[in-house]
Amino acid sequence: MAILNGKRALVIGAGSGIGQATARLFHNEGARVACADLNRAAAQATAAELGAAPCFQLDIADHQQVHRTVDSAAKALGGLDLMVSTPFGPVSFVIENLPPEQWQREFNVLASGTLYAFQAAIPWLRKAGGGVLLSATASLFGDYGAHTHPAIFPAYSAAKAAQEMIIKATAMLHSREGIRSCGVQPGFTRTEGAVRTLEENGIQVDQFEARIGEGMPMGMAMPEAVAEGFLFLASDYASYITGYTLLVDGGSYAGRFGRMLY
Ligand SMILES: NC(=O)c1ccc[n+]([C@@H]2O[C@H](COP(=O)([O-])OP(=O)(O)OC[C@H]3O[C@@H](n4cnc5c(N)ncnc54)[C@H](O)[C@@H]3O)[C@@H](O)[C@H]2O)c1
């Protein structure tokens, strides 16, 4: 039997990468999925692939838009049991010359956006008698702010650390209502966002993978592997797991890449 049979899920960031793979996997595992993304055409393409799924253009950094979209998605699906949030925007690499508007944008997309999405979904999950809130967090950047060049993303790291705390606080406040809150910490994953970020630093993704070598024992992840982490946490097989972030990194944390970065 499909693992998410009868579940209703909203995936924010469904237009690309990890969010898109998660939307596909949840759909294949029996969930009714609504897709949201800043990129309307990308969200529409994923939604069309899932059989005309409800689809929304959304800037997760906009509090009112998030509340409107979550409400519309839940109404379109007949309620809400699961919400996954995986936005990834441009990242900056400096402290000294970081313009306030860039800092605020990065922080709002990743951290404030997670909070807004959780806030908006909680009443619907409560109505459903419980559910799961999930967010993609980045362990290396959320746990450690500065690594070897080019992996020094101050605003991104700060936002990812905040995401972790939003996940934990939500678990503490809402577990008694049957609402679980978890994250997935992906290792380096071959997505449009990751490839673009490397290329902006003059690094080709294959070169990067070769350079890290045995530090990533299983190589770079494909987004489908990260989506499997979300599937597990969304499922009833994770019924006693909350306030927790699952590392899906193919052994990078344990290997040389991990030692280099941590
Ligand atoms: N790819 C990796 O190596 C990696 C590693 C660790 C963590 N992550 C995290 O995983 C998540 C997904 O990353 P990805 O690699 O799949 O990225 P991606 O760029 O391939 O996909 C991200 C999607 O989010 C959408 N998006 C961007 N800004 C948005 C906004 N303001 N509102 C709504 N949607 C928005 C984009 O349009 C895109 O469709 C991110 O949170 C990222 O930080 C990725």
Ligand as a Chemical Component Dictionary entry (heavy atoms), coordinates in Angstrom:
data_LIG
# 
_chem_comp.id                   LIG 
_chem_comp.type                 NON-POLYMER 
_chem_comp.pdbx_formal_charge   0 
_chem_comp.three_letter_code    LIG 
# 
loop_
_chem_comp_atom.comp_id 
_chem_comp_atom.atom_id 
_chem_comp_atom.alt_atom_id 
_chem_comp_atom.type_symbol 
_chem_comp_atom.charge 
_chem_comp_atom.model_Cartn_x 
_chem_comp_atom.model_Cartn_y 
_chem_comp_atom.model_Cartn_z 
_chem_comp_atom.pdbx_ordinal 
LIG N1  N1  N 0  21.115 21.311 -3.172 1  
LIG C1  C1  C 0  21.886 21.206 -2.103 2  
LIG O1  O1  O 0  23.055 20.818 -2.173 3  
LIG C2  C2  C 0  21.323 21.540 -0.740 4  
LIG C3  C3  C 0  22.091 21.211 0.382  5  
LIG C4  C4  C 0  21.598 21.527 1.651  6  
LIG C5  C5  C 0  20.369 22.155 1.764  7  
LIG N2  N2  N 1  19.654 22.477 0.670  8  
LIG C6  C6  C 0  18.358 23.148 0.877  9  
LIG O2  O2  O 0  17.341 22.443 0.203  10 
LIG C7  C7  C 0  16.321 23.349 -0.228 11 
LIG C8  C8  C 0  16.026 23.131 -1.697 12 
LIG O3  O3  O 0  17.186 23.439 -2.453 13 
LIG P1  P1  P 0  17.391 22.957 -3.953 14 
LIG O4  O4  O 0  18.825 22.619 -4.069 15 
LIG O5  O5  O -1 16.342 21.974 -4.311 16 
LIG O6  O6  O 0  17.143 24.351 -4.727 17 
LIG P2  P2  P 0  16.516 24.700 -6.171 18 
LIG O7  O7  O 0  16.988 26.066 -6.459 19 
LIG O8  O8  O 0  16.799 23.628 -7.166 20 
LIG O9  O9  O 0  14.945 24.724 -5.866 21 
LIG C9  C9  C 0  14.406 25.701 -4.998 22 
LIG C10 C10 C 0  13.021 26.145 -5.445 23 
LIG O10 O10 O 0  12.579 27.159 -4.504 24 
LIG C11 C11 C 0  11.939 28.181 -5.250 25 
LIG N3  N3  N 0  11.993 29.440 -4.501 26 
LIG C12 C12 C 0  13.045 30.309 -4.407 27 
LIG N4  N4  N 0  12.698 31.370 -3.675 28 
LIG C13 C13 C 0  11.418 31.178 -3.289 29 
LIG C14 C14 C 0  10.497 31.964 -2.538 30 
LIG N5  N5  N 0  10.843 33.165 -2.055 31 
LIG N6  N6  N 0  9.243  31.481 -2.331 32 
LIG C15 C15 C 0  8.885  30.277 -2.839 33 
LIG N7  N7  N 0  9.707  29.509 -3.590 34 
LIG C16 C16 C 0  10.950 29.946 -3.804 35 
LIG C17 C17 C 0  12.727 28.268 -6.556 36 
LIG O11 O11 O 0  11.977 28.912 -7.564 37 
LIG C18 C18 C 0  13.000 26.791 -6.843 38 
LIG O12 O12 O 0  11.973 26.220 -7.615 39 
LIG C19 C19 C 0  16.833 24.755 0.129  40 
LIG O13 O13 O 0  16.264 25.148 1.361  41 
LIG C20 C20 C 0  18.321 24.564 0.287  42 
LIG O14 O14 O 0  18.878 25.490 1.182  43 
LIG C21 C21 C 0  20.097 22.182 -0.582 44 
# 
loop_
_chem_comp_bond.comp_id 
_chem_comp_bond.atom_id_1 
_chem_comp_bond.atom_id_2 
_chem_comp_bond.value_order 
_chem_comp_bond.pdbx_ordinal 
LIG N1  C1  SING 1  
LIG C1  O1  DOUB 2  
LIG C1  C2  SING 3  
LIG C2  C3  SING 4  
LIG C2  C21 DOUB 5  
LIG C3  C4  DOUB 6  
LIG C4  C5  SING 7  
LIG C5  N2  DOUB 8  
LIG N2  C6  SING 9  
LIG N2  C21 SING 10 
LIG C6  O2  SING 11 
LIG C6  C20 SING 12 
LIG O2  C7  SING 13 
LIG C7  C8  SING 14 
LIG C7  C19 SING 15 
LIG C8  O3  SING 16 
LIG O3  P1  SING 17 
LIG P1  O4  DOUB 18 
LIG P1  O5  SING 19 
LIG P1  O6  SING 20 
LIG O6  P2  SING 21 
LIG P2  O7  DOUB 22 
LIG P2  O8  SING 23 
LIG P2  O9  SING 24 
LIG O9  C9  SING 25 
LIG C9  C10 SING 26 
LIG C10 O10 SING 27 
LIG C10 C18 SING 28 
LIG O10 C11 SING 29 
LIG C11 N3  SING 30 
LIG C11 C17 SING 31 
LIG N3  C12 SING 32 
LIG N3  C16 SING 33 
LIG C12 N4  DOUB 34 
LIG N4  C13 SING 35 
LIG C13 C14 SING 36 
LIG C13 C16 DOUB 37 
LIG C14 N5  SING 38 
LIG C14 N6  DOUB 39 
LIG N6  C15 SING 40 
LIG C15 N7  DOUB 41 
LIG N7  C16 SING 42 
LIG C17 O11 SING 43 
LIG C17 C18 SING 44 
LIG C18 O12 SING 45 
LIG C19 O13 SING 46 
LIG C19 C20 SING 47 
LIG C20 O14 SING 48 
# 
